[in-house]
């Protein structure tokens, strides 16, 4: 467990990396200075025209010059925004010690500007108040103990004292944070430099000198800041080059993915993105509350509860819309969604009393899926109303995908409980309760969606995902039931393998059909609704992994099973007299044999056990002789080698396709 100090330091480091993201977000809000629509282009050109020039009478060269000026102005804004984004990202990836140095420099720069503008404002106010009595000064009032003028809230004396205190505090901060030389003389002169305008305001000095005193008071801190900038230029270049060398060396030794993973963990990116998004939404919420604030208390009391809820719903909608208006905002929302999905997965793991490490990736997978959906649907480029609708649809798709992840957690649990004959009733009840949820929730969702929305490609996709998860859960429950029935049987159930195979084949066929349906549904969206490179790439990935690879794997399993069945059918069936004389158990499952197959080497096995054994290899489990060979083949040795090669290719078939059957037989 981390100590309180370590947690505090980790939180501070996270907070230090949030401001660069806000800078990038602000640049993205203005689209990096580029016009986002034809209307923006018109506004840019209209800003550079003058005094209603008539098009028919204007000189063509004048408009050409205006066009080029607008173009170069837009191009210059784009370059500045890109440099600002790059600089912010460079600051974001700095090590903590370098990041602190950058913030100290920026704080000292901010203190100097605050000091200057505070002095300017104070001097203007003092001169405005002292203008009716130019012959008097604050110093004279102090010497004459004129408390009436000194303590007058509308007089210049109070302003001088306030500015004096402010400048003293700013000077103290600047002395401790600036990165310039810590010369003793300079450190002593800094407070005097900051407070010089306040001191001059107390003396009867010429107005022009007092007016320009803030400029002179900023010279010393400005010199220190400039000195730090020039002397640190080489260090900055060296840090950048060292980081580049480190990254290139790391990639050459461990690969790019290892570098990304290492930096991702060092920068604590998910936590930084979450804090950024929460602060961003909080800022917008405060602005909405300030805009909707009503000074009339009676009007507030008259607002009904219904209107209050409507206002909250409208506010939540606005926060969701603005919470995904830029790429950085979408990344922050993705991190928040990943956080919640992670704890949803932990909740269901707690219900199922399991703690598998592989199941803990549900948050990461959900985040990737949501971000791909956001990019694929162009979430940031939509207007607010369409963006909210698209966001809700993406959430709905994410929830249906989350159901598939939950099925991946509960399915191994069901198979394990049934195959191992686990007597713990509450574990069975928990697993069956999750399965009931995975059936009831999609059905309820489909009833609601089809009653509230008209048919669309999005609704068809959600329906396909929901029906698919229902089919998968039903298939798992059917296999679970078969294994439970087999557990309470006193004799060997030879047809169990066939039943399980047919049920799984049915489920896999339904999933394959839904995969083809989703491919055509996506093709329709790509061609007629909303195209895009990302959507096309995702369709290609879906076609390869979910259609082509699944079809090839299913056909391979079917052919290998058919081959194994043909081999088993070619063997002799043992008669009752032969089984009585043998009076032994199957050497594979150790169960009593009421029926058996006789191999060429005269060994007896259950037909189903021998068929599953043939998925792994072609040799007898006892004597390792080849079980299936052709007598009239002259190339016996070649056939043997080919058989061995085929056996090696089939080594993992049983474990991949029917692990539960083998586990159940082994226990029995």
N, C-alpha and C positions, 0 to 999 in steps of 0.2 A: 504494500500500500504506500502511496505517495504521501509524504509529509505535507503539512499545511503550507510550509514555506515553498516546497517544490511546486505545489499546485498554484500558489500565488505567482511564482516566477513564470510558470507555463502560461497562466492567464495574461500576464503582462506582455509576454512575447507574442501571444496571439493578437492582443490589442495593438501592438506596434506594427503588425503587418496588415491591419485593416485599412488605414488611411490611403495607401497606394491603390487599393481596390476602388475606393470612392473616387479617386482622381480618374482612373480608367473609366469608371461608370459615367462620370460627367462628360468625358469626351465621347463616349458612345451614345449618350443621350442626344448630342448634337450631330450624330452620324459622322463623326470625325471631320466636321466642317463641310461635308458634301451636301448638296441639295437632295432631299429625299423624294421630291415629286416635281412635276412640271410647274405647279404653283410656286414652289420655292425658287425655281429658276427665274420665274417671272419677277418674284420679289427681289431677287438679287440684282437683276438688270434694272428694275425700277429704282433701286437705291442709288444707282450711279447716273441716272438721267437727271436733267435739270430743267425746271421751269416750263414744263409742258411744251416741249419742242414738237412742232408739227412734222410728221413723217414725210409728207410730200415735199416740204420745203427744206428739210435738214440735209446736210451734206453727208454723203455716204461714208466718207472717211471718219466723220465724227462718230457714227454708230459703230464702225469697225473698231475704233479706239475704245469705245465704251465696252464692246463685247470682249476685247482682249483684256481690258482692265478688270472686268468681272471674272474672266477666266483665271487670270493670274492671281487675283485676290482669293478666289475659291481654292486654287491650287496651293497657295501659300498657307491658308487655314488648314488644309488637309495635311500638309507637311508638318506644321506646328503640332497638330493633334496627334499625328503618328509619333513624332518625337516625344511628346508628353506621355503617350501610352508606353512607349519603350522605356523611357526613364522610370516611370512608375513601376513597371514590371521588374526592371533591374533592381530598384530599391526593395521590392517585395522579396526577391530571392537572396538578398544579402544575408550574411551571417549576423548574429545578434550584435556582436561588438561593433561591426561596421554600421549596422542599422541605427544603433544608439548615437554614433558619431553624426550620421546624417540628420537625425532628429535634433541633436544639440545645435548643429549649424542652422537648421531651419528655425528653431526657436529663437536663437540669437538674432537672426534676420527679422523675424516677426517682432521681437521686442524693440528693435531699432525703429521700425516703421510705426509701431504703436506709440513709441515715445515722441517721434516727430509729429504725428498727427495730433496727439494730445497737446503737445506744446503749441502747435498752430492754433488749435481751437481755443486753448486757454488765453493766448496772447490776443486773439481777436476779441474775445469777450472782455478782457481787461481793458483793452484800448477803447472799446465801445462804452464801457461803464465810466472810464476816467476821462472821456472826451469833454464833458461839461466843465470839469475842473482840472485843466491841464497843468496848473501851477503847483498842485499838491502831489505828493507821492506817498506810497505805503510806508516807506522808511521814515518819513516825517511823522506819520501817524503813530508809528511804533515809538519813535523818540519822544513824542509829545504825550504818549500814553492815551491817545485818542481812541478809547475802547469802543465808542459809538460807531466810528467809521470802520474799525477793524472787525467788529462783530456783526456788522450789517450784512444780513444774508444776501442782499441785492447789491452789495458793494464789491469792489475788486479785491479787497483783502481776503475774503473767504475763498475766492477763486485761486488766488496765489497760494494760499495754504494748501488747498486741495491738490493743486497741480504739483506743489512741492512734495507732498506725501506720495503721490502717484509716481513721480519721477524717481524719488528715492527708492521705492519698491522695485521699479523697473531697472534701475542701476544695480541694485543688489542682485537681481536675477541674472542680468547680463554678465556681471562679474563672475558668477559661478558657472555659467553655461557656455560662454564664448570659448572658441578653440584657438584664439590668437595667443601671442606670447604673454606669459604671466609676469611681465615686468612689474616690479613693485611701484615704480612711478606711474606707469599706465593704469594699474589697478587703483591708485589713489586719485588719478585724474578723471576716471570714469564717472563717479558720482557728481563731480563738479560739472562735467560736460553735460550730463543729463539734466541737472537742475539749474544750469546757467540761465535759461530764459526766465525761470521763476525768480532767480536772484536779480536779474536785470529789471524785471517788472516792478521790483520794490524800489528801484532807484529812479531819479528824475533824468532819464536818458532820452535822446531824440526818438521820436516815433519810428523813423525808418530803421534805426538800429534794433529797436525792440521787435519790429516786424520781421526782420531777417534773422533774428537770434535762433529760431528753431533749426535753420539750415546749418549754422555754425555748430550748434550743439550736437548735431548728428555726424559731424566729420570724423571724430575719433572712433566711435563704434563702426562707422562705415569703413574706415581705414583698416580696422582689425578684421572685418568680414572679407574685404578685398584681399587682404594679406593671406588669410586662410585659403581663399579660393585659388590664388596663384601658387602658393606653396604646396597645395594638395593636388594639383593637376597631375603631377607625375605619379603620386600615390594612387590616384583614382585609376589611371591607365594601367598601372601595375596590378591592382586588384582585379580589374576586368580581364586582363591577360592571364593572370594566375587562375581565375575561375574557368576561363576557356581551356587552358591547358589541363586542368583537373578533369573537366568534363570529357575532353577528347581522350585522355588516358583511361578514364573509367569506362568509357564506351568501348575502347579497343580491348580492354581486359575482360569486362563482364557483360557488355552489350547495352543497347539503348534502354531496353525495358528495365534493367537493373538500376540504371541511373535515374530513370523517372520514378521508380518505386522508392529509391533511397531519398531523393529530394522531396518526394511527396510526404514521406514520414518526417523528414527533418523540418520542413516548413509547416507541418500539421495543417495541410490545406483544407481538409473537411471542416475542422473546427473554425478556422479563419473564415471560410465561406459562410458558415452558419452565423457567426457573430456579425459579419458584414451584412447579411440579409436581414437579421433581426434588427440591427440598428437602422438599416435603411427603411424598413417597414415602420419602425417606431418613429422615425423622423417624419415620414409621410402621415402617419396617424396624428401626430401632434399638429401638423399643418392643417389637416382636415378639421380637427377639434377647434383650432383657432379660427378657421374660416366659418364654422357653423356656430360659433359662440354667440349667444344672444344676451345683451345686457339687461333686457327687461325680464326680471325674475317672474313676474306674473304670467308672461307668455310661456315661460318654461314650465310652470306648474300646470298650465292648461293642456300641455301635450299629453296625449293618452299613451297608455302602455303599448298599444298596437303601433302607433307612430314611432315610438321609441325603438321597438324591435325592427321596424322597417328602416329606420335610420341606421341601426347597427348593421343590418344586412347590406344596406347600400355602402356603408363604410367598409365592411369586409370585402365586398365585391371590388371596390376601388383599390383596396390594399393588395388584393390578389392580382389585379390588372397591372398596377404599377410595379408589383413585385416580380414581374417577368418581362419588363419592357426592353431590357438590354441583355447581352450575352452574359455579363457578369452577374446580373440579377437572376438569370435563369440558373447559372451555376450555384448561386447561393440557395435558391429554392430547391435545387436538386440535392444539395447537401442536407437541407432540413428534412426533405422527404426521405432520404436515406436514413437519417437518424430515427424517424418514426417507424419506418419499415423494419429497421433492425430490432427495435423493441417489440414490434408486433411478432416478428419471428421468435424472439426470446420468450414472449408470452405463450405462444403455442408450443415451444419446446418445454416450457414449464408445465403446461397441461399434459404433454405426452411423457414427461419425466425422462427426457433425453437431453444429451449435451454433446451432440456431434459437431465437430469443428466445421465440417463441410456445410452444414445447414446454417452457419452463422454468416454466410456470404449473402444472405437475402437482402440486406441493406445495400450492398455494393451493386448487386444485379439490378435492384429496383432503381437505383440512381442512374445507372447506365441506360436502362430502358426509358426512363422519363426524359433524360437529356436527348436521346436519339429521337424520341417522339417530338420533343420541342423543336429540334433542328429540322426534322422531316416535315413538320407541318408549318414551318415558318412562323413560329409563335411571336417573335419579337417584331416582325414586320406588319402585323395585323393591327387594325384600328381597335380601340379599347373594347367595344361591344363584341366584335368577332373574336378578339383574343380571349375574353372571358368564356365564351362558348367553347372555343377550341381547348382552353385549359381544362374545363370541366370534362370534356370528352377524353382528353388525355388521362385525366385522373381515373375515369371509368375504365379505360383500357389497362391502366396500371393496376387497378384493383383486381381485374380479371386475371392478369398475369400473376398477381400475388397469390391468387387461389391455386394456380399451378405450382408455385413454389411450396405452398403449404402441403399440397398433395405429395410432392417429392419428399417431404419430411415424414408424413404419416404412412406412406406406402411401405417403406422398409420396416417400420414399426409393426404394421399389420402382418407382414410376411414373417417377421421374426417371432411374434407372439403365437402365430398359428403353427409354424413349423417346429418351434421348440417346445410346444405343449406347455406354455407358461400358465401356471395355475392362478396367477395374480389376477383376480377379477377386476379390480379397479383400473388396472392398466388397459384391459380390454375395453372397459366402459369409456375411458378417456379417449382412446383411439377411435372408437365408434362414434363418440360425441363429435369429434372433429370432422369425421366423415359426414355425419348428418349436417353439420354446418356447411361443409363444402357442397352439399346437394341443395339444401334449402335456400342458402343465400343467393346462388346464381339463378335459381328459379324465380325467387322474389324480384331480383334485379331485372330479369327479362320481362316479367309481367309488368313491372313499373315502366320500363323503357318503351315497350311496345304499346302501352296505353297512353303514354305522354308524348311520344315522338312518332313522326311519320317515317316510312322506310327510307333508309339511306345507306350508303356504303359503310359509314361509321357504325350504324346500328347493326348491320350484317356482320361486321368484324367482331363487335362485342358479343353478339349472339353466338357466333362460331366459337369464340374462346370459352364462353360460358358452357355451351353444350359439350364442348370437348372435355372440360374439366369434370362435368357430371358423368360422362361416359368413362373417363379414367377412374373415377371414384367407384362407380358401379362395378367395373372390371376388377378392381382391387378387392372389393367386398365379396365378389363371387369366388375369386381364388382363395381368399381368406376363409370363406365358408367351406369350400372343398377341403382345404387342409384341416379345418376343425373336424369335419365329418370323418376324414381319414384317421385323425388322431384317436377317435373313439371306436374305430373298427378293430375287431379282433383278428381279421384276416387281411392279407395283402391286397390292396386295391390296384389292380394292374391297369385299369382304364383311367386312373387319375391323371397320368401324364398326357393322355390324349385330350381329356377335358380341359386341362389347363392350357394346353397348346391352342385349342380351338377358341377358348375365351380370349386369350391374349392376341391371337390372330385377328379376331373380331375387333378388339379395341385398337390394335395397330392399324387395321384397315380404315376404321372410322377416322383416326387421327390423320392418316395419309390423305383421305378424301377432303378433310377440312383444310389440310395444308394446300392442296390444289385449289380449293375454293378461295382461300385467302390470297393465293397468288393471283388469281384472275380478278378478285376484288381490288387488290392493290394495283394491278395493271389498268383497270378501269379508272381508278383515282389518278394514276399517273398520266393517262392519256386525255381524260376529259374533265378532271376537277382541279387538281393541283400537282403539277409536275415538280421536278427538281432532281439534282444530281444525287443528293443523299437518299431520297426515296428510291431512285433507280438502283443505287448500290445496295440498299437493304433488300430490295426485291431479288437481286442477283444472289445475295447471300442466302436468303430464304429458299430460293429455287435450288441452290446447290445442297445446302445442309438438310433442309426439312423435306425436300422432295426427292432429289436425285440420290443422295446418300442413304436416305431411309428406304427408298425403293430398291436400291442395290443390296442393302443389308437384308431386307426382308426376302428378296428373291434368293439370296445366298443361303439363308436359313431354311427356306422352303426346299431348295434343291438338296441340301445336305441332309435334311430330315427324310426326304423321299428316298435318297440313296441309302440311308441307314435302315429305313423300313424294308427296302428291297433286299438288303443284305440279311435282315432278320428273317424275312419270309423264305429266303433260300435255305435256311437251316431247318433241320428236322424238329418236329414237335415231340416232346417226351410223352410217353403213354403213362397211364396210371400205374401199371406194373413196374415200369422203370423207375418212377418216382418213389414207389414203395420200397423197391430194392435199394435205392440210393439212400433214402431216409436221412437227408441232409438239408442244410439251409443254403440259400443263394449266397455265394461268396462276395457279392457286391453290396447287398443291403442287409444280409444276415437275417432274412425273414424266411419263414417256412414256404416251401414251394408246393403249390397245388397245381401249377402248370409251369412248364419250363421249355427252353430251347436247348438243343444239343449241338455243340460246336463240332467242327471237324476233328478237333483234338479230344473229343469225347468228354467235354466238361458241361455241366448243367448250370444254367442261369435263368432268372426271370427274363422274359422277352423284353419288357420295358426297361429293365436295368441294363441289359445288354445293348439295347438301342441307345440309351444315354451314354454308355461306355464307348460306343462307336462314334459318338460325337467328338470324343477326345482322341482315340486312337483305334487302329484296326487289329490290334493284337489281343490275344486271350489274357484276361486278368491273372490267370494262374500260371500258365506255361509260356506265355508271350509268343505263342505261335500265331501266324496270320490267320484271322478268322474267315476271311472271304478271299478266295483265290480261284482262278479258272484252271482246270486240270489240263486242258488241251492247249494251253499257251506255251509255245516253245521258249519264249523269252521270260523264263521264270524269275531270273535274278533281276531283270529290268523291271518286271512288274512289282517285285518286292521293294526295289528302290523307289519306284513311283508311289507305291503304297505308303512307304515311310515318309515321303515328301508330303503326301496328302495328309497323313497323320499330323505332321508338324504344323501344317496350315490350319488344322482344326483343333489345336490344343485349347484355345480359349472359348470355343463355341458354347460349351455347356455353362461355363461360368458367366458368360455374357447374357445368354438367352434364358437359361433355366436354373439359376443358382438356388432358388428356393426348393426345387424338387430334389436336387442333390443333397441339400442340407437336411431336408426332411428324411430322406432315406438313410442318411448317415446316422441321424439320431435314433431312428428305429433299429 
